[in-house]
C-alpha cells in the first residue's frame, strides 16, 4: 500500500512539471508575439491623444501623426534637444541672441476715470432776495463765456438801493458839492450796488438814465461749462441761494485707485503717462493729490492726476489708464515672444550647440509692452532663441509627439 502511494505522488509531480513547462512556453510565445513593434498616432497640438490607428484628433480635427515606439509598445523616450538644418532655421526665421543684463522698466497700470477739476469750478449764488424773471442758460453742458448774461432778477432790495443812488446823484447835481460830501454819498451808494452784483457799467447806465430798472441782469463771473442749474424761471430765491455752477475744462483730473504699496512708487508732483480710451497717443499728467487715508469700505487709495485739456477734447466720465513706471537695474530681460507659457510654467529655447536647441525652464518677473524679466533659469552669456520659439515648439511636438517640458513638473512664480 505504501509503495502505491509513493508511485502516485511521483506521477502527480511529473504532471505538474510538464504543465508548468507548457505554460512557460506559451508565455514566452506571447511575449515574443507582443514584442513586435506597432505604431502609435498622436496629435501635434494635443500630445495627450494616443491612437493605434491613423485618423483625426477628436479635439482640433488635425491629422494624427505616427510616433515611433519601442518593442514593448510604449513610445520611445523623447529627445532632450532639437537639431535643425540651416535651411529649416532660415525657413522658420529662427533668431538667436546672447542674454545680457539691462534696465527693466517695471510698469503698473491703474484704471481711472476723467473727472472735473474741482479747483477750477465756479459756484454762482444769489446776492439778493428776489424772483428769477429770465434764465439765459437752459441746460447743463452749455459753454458760457465770462461776462455773458446768466439771468434777470427782480429784487425790491435792489430797487431801494437804486433809488438811493439816484437821489445822491440828483442832490450832487442840483446843490453842488464844494466839500465833496455828496460825492462820497454817491460813491457809497454805487459801492452797495456793486457788492450786490451790479457791474460798473450798469451803475453808470443807471446814473445816465436817471430811472431805476425793474430787473437787474447778472453776468457770468467766469468762463466754463454749465455743470448745474439750480433754479427755474419764476422761482423766488434768498440771499446766498445756489443758482448754478460752472466748470473750466482747460485742465481735467484723472481719478485712479491704487494700493498702499503702489503709492510708495509715486510722489505728488511727479509726471506719469495717461492713456485715454479713444486716443492713440498718451497724455502727460502731474500727480496732484494722493489721499493718505483708505477709501471707506475698501483697501485702496485715491490718486488724482491733472492733465492739460487745451483743445477741450477730453470730457469728464471718459475711462483712462495711468501708467506707473519704475527703473530696475542689472536685470536679465528677453523679448516677450522668446518666452513660451503652458500649464506647467514658462520656458525658453536655449542654444546648446551648432543648430541644436534645448527647452529650459525659467521663472519670470515683471514685464512691459516689449520685454519680460527673467529671474532664474538663465545666466548672462547664454544664447537664447528670441524669434521663432513657437515654431521650435511645434517642430519638437511633431517629432516626439509630446510637450517639450512634459515630465519636468515645474511650476511658475510669475508676477
Long-range contacts (C-beta under 8 A, 24 or more apart in sequence): 34-72, 34-73, 35-71, 35-72, 36-71, 37-69, 37-70, 37-71, 38-69, 38-73, 39-66, 39-67, 39-69, 40-66, 40-67, 40-69, 40-75, 40-401, 41-65, 41-66, 41-67, 42-67, 42-401, 42-402, 44-394, 44-397, 44-398, 44-401, 45-397, 47-397, 47-401, 47-402, 47-403, 47-406, 65-398, 65-401, 67-400, 67-401, 75-401, 75-402, 78-400, 78-401, 78-402, 78-404, 78-406, 79-399, 79-400, 80-358, 81-352, 81-353, 81-356, 81-357, 81-358, 82-349, 82-356, 82-357, 82-358, 82-392, 82-395, 82-396, 82-399, 82-404, 83-355, 83-356, 83-357, 84-355, 84-357, 84-392, 84-395, 85-355, 86-355, 88-395, 89-355, 92-388, 92-391, 92-392, 92-395, 93-387, 93-388, 93-391, 94-385, 94-387, 94-388, 94-391, 94-392, 95-385, 95-386, 95-387, 95-388, 96-351, 96-383, 96-384, 96-385, 96-386, 97-383, 97-384, 97-386, 98-381, 98-382, 98-383, 98-384, 99-332, 99-334, 99-374, 99-378, 99-379, 99-380, 99-381, 99-382, 99-383, 99-384, 100-332, 100-380, 100-381, 101-330, 101-331, 101-332, 101-333, 101-380, 102-331, 102-333, 103-327, 103-328, 103-329, 103-331, 104-327, 104-328, 104-331, 104-333, 104-365, 104-366, 104-368, 104-371, 104-373, 105-325, 105-326, 105-327, 105-328, 105-368, 106-325, 106-326, 106-327, 106-328, 106-366, 106-368, 107-323, 107-324, 107-325, 107-326, 107-366, 107-368, 107-369, 108-258, 108-262, 108-265, 108-323, 108-324, 109-321, 109-322, 109-323, 109-324, 110-256, 110-257, 110-258, 110-262, 110-303, 110-321, 110-322, 110-323, 110-324, 111-256, 111-257, 111-319, 111-321, 112-254, 112-255, 112-256, 112-257, 112-274, 112-305, 112-319, 112-320, 112-321, 112-322, 113-254, 113-255, 113-256, 113-317, 113-318, 113-319, 113-320, 114-252, 114-253, 114-254, 114-255, 114-276, 114-314, 114-315, 114-316, 114-317, 114-318, 114-319, 114-320, 115-252, 115-253, 115-254, 115-255, 115-304, 115-316, 115-317, 116-227, 116-247, 116-249, 116-252, 116-253, 116-316, 117-247, 117-248, 117-249, 117-251, 117-252, 117-253, 117-306, 118-253, 120-224, 120-247, 120-248, 120-249, 120-250, 120-251, 121-224, 121-227, 121-245, 121-246, 121-247, 121-248, 122-221, 122-222, 122-224, 122-245, 122-246, 122-247, 122-248, 123-242, 123-245, 124-150, 124-220, 124-221, 124-242, 124-243, 124-244, 124-245, 124-246, 125-240, 125-241, 125-242, 125-243, 126-153, 126-237, 126-238, 126-239, 126-240, 126-241, 126-243, 127-195, 127-196, 127-197, 127-239, 127-240, 128-153, 128-155, 128-157, 128-158, 128-196, 128-197, 128-239, 129-155, 129-156, 129-157, 129-236, 129-237, 129-238, 129-239, 130-154, 130-155, 130-156, 130-157, 130-158, 130-236, 130-237, 131-155, 131-234, 131-235, 131-236, 131-237, 132-231, 132-232, 132-233, 132-234, 132-235, 132-236, 132-237, 133-215, 133-233, 133-234, 134-215, 134-233, 135-229, 135-231, 135-232, 135-233, 137-226, 137-229, 137-244, 138-229, 139-226, 139-229, 140-226, 140-227, 140-228, 140-229, 141-225, 141-226, 142-225, 142-226, 143-223, 143-224, 143-225, 143-226, 144-220, 144-223, 144-224, 144-225, 144-226, 144-246, 145-220, 145-223, 146-220, 146-221, 146-222, 146-223, 147-219, 147-220, 148-219, 148-220, 149-217, 149-218, 149-219, 149-220, 150-218, 150-219, 150-220, 150-243, 150-244, 151-217, 151-218, 151-231, 151-243, 152-215, 152-216, 152-217, 152-218, 153-215, 153-216, 153-217, 153-218, 153-237, 154-214, 154-215, 154-216, 155-216, 157-196, 158-193, 158-196, 158-198, 158-216, 159-212, 159-214, 161-189, 161-192, 161-193, 161-196, 162-193, 162-206, 162-212, 162-213, 163-212, 164-189, 164-192, 165-189, 165-190, 165-192, 165-193, 165-203, 165-206, 165-207, 166-206, 166-207, 166-210, 166-211, 166-212, 169-207, 169-210, 170-210, 220-246, 222-246, 222-248, 223-248, 224-248, 224-249, 225-249, 247-316, 249-309, 249-312, 249-314, 249-315, 249-316, 250-308, 250-309, 250-310, 250-312, 251-306, 251-307, 251-308, 251-309, 252-306, 252-307, 252-309, 252-314, 252-316, 253-288, 253-304, 253-305, 253-306, 254-285, 254-304, 254-305, 254-306, 254-307, 254-320, 254-322, 255-302, 255-303, 255-304, 256-302, 256-303, 256-304, 256-305, 256-320, 256-322, 257-295, 257-298, 257-300, 257-301, 257-302, 257-303, 258-300, 258-301, 258-303, 258-324, 259-299, 259-300, 259-301, 260-294, 260-299, 260-301, 262-324, 263-290, 263-301, 263-303, 265-324, 265-326, 266-290, 266-303, 266-324, 272-305, 272-322, 272-323, 272-324, 272-325, 273-322, 273-323, 273-325, 274-305, 274-307, 274-320, 274-321, 274-322, 274-323, 275-320, 275-321, 275-323, 276-314, 276-318, 276-319, 276-320, 277-318, 277-319, 277-320, 278-318, 279-313, 282-323, 283-307, 283-308, 283-314, 285-322, 328-366, 328-373, 331-365, 331-373, 331-374, 332-373, 332-374, 332-378, 332-380, 333-371, 333-372, 333-373, 333-374, 334-371, 334-372, 334-374, 334-384, 334-386, 335-370, 335-371, 335-372, 335-386, 335-387, 336-367, 336-370, 336-371, 336-372, 337-386, 337-387, 337-389, 337-390, 338-372, 338-384, 338-385, 338-386, 338-387, 338-389, 339-364, 339-372, 339-374, 339-389, 340-389, 340-390, 340-393, 341-412, 342-403, 342-405, 344-403, 344-405, 344-408, 344-409, 344-410, 344-411, 344-412, 345-405, 345-410, 345-411, 345-412, 345-414, 346-412, 346-414, 347-377, 347-404, 347-405, 348-374, 348-377, 348-378, 348-384, 348-385, 348-389, 349-384, 349-385, 349-389, 349-392, 349-393, 350-378, 350-382, 350-383, 350-384, 350-385, 351-383, 351-384, 351-385, 357-385, 357-392, 359-396, 359-404, 359-405, 361-405, 361-408, 361-410, 363-412, 363-413, 363-414, 364-412, 364-414, 364-415, 365-414, 365-415, 366-415, 375-413
